[in-house]
Amino acid sequence: MKISELIDQTQGKLLTRESCMDPDRMIKGGCSADLMSDVLAYIQPNAVLLTGLVNPQVVRTAQMADVAAIVFVRGKIPPAETIQLAEEVQIPLISSPFGMYELSGRLHQNGLPSLENAIED
């Protein structure tokens, strides 16, 4: 899925400049998390991260985890410093009106698989 398709699927609003959208980068799946330690431990590269957190740490974590895009749920808008950091590291930020549970289901139903590694016993 391309970023432009993700925006359509989430009924989202792009918060970063369009130049942050790499037209060749494909989103291969998704992950929903508010604990950034979970993102670092379980997410696979080229995923979209759905989160309710809006601080700059989300962008720093996404950068380390090679996340393709971040979608803020429940219509949340991050502060200017978060948007500025995302533009610097070229990670598109999107705000969607849906809650995390519904948005995860919608994306999965439209063919975007989970990119969370299995939790081992």
Rosetta blueprint (number, residue, H / E / L):
1 M L
2 K L
3 I H
4 S H
5 E H
6 L H
7 I H
8 D H
9 Q H
10 T H
11 Q L
12 G L
13 K E
14 L E
15 L L
16 T L
17 R L
18 E H
19 S H
20 C H
21 M L
22 D L
23 P L
24 D L
25 R L
26 M L
27 I L
28 K L
29 G E
30 G E
31 C E
32 S E
33 A L
34 D L
35 L L
36 M H
37 S H
38 D H
39 V H
40 L H
41 A H
42 Y H
43 I E
44 Q L
45 P L
46 N L
47 A E
48 V E
49 L E
50 L E
51 T E
52 G L
53 L L
54 V L
55 N L
56 P H
57 Q H
58 V H
59 V H
60 R H
61 T H
62 A H
63 Q H
64 M H
65 A L
66 D L
67 V L
68 A L
69 A E
70 I E
71 V E
72 F E
73 V L
74 R L
75 G L
76 K L
77 I L
78 P L
79 P L
80 A H
81 E H
82 T H
83 I H
84 Q H
85 L H
86 A H
87 E H
88 E H
89 V H
90 Q L
91 I L
92 P L
93 L E
94 I E
95 S E
96 S L
97 P L
98 F L
99 G L
100 M H
101 Y H
102 E H
103 L H
104 S H
105 G H
106 R H
107 L H
108 H H
109 Q H
110 N L
111 G L
112 L L
113 P L
114 S E
115 L L
116 E E
117 N L
118 A L
119 I L
120 E L
121 D L
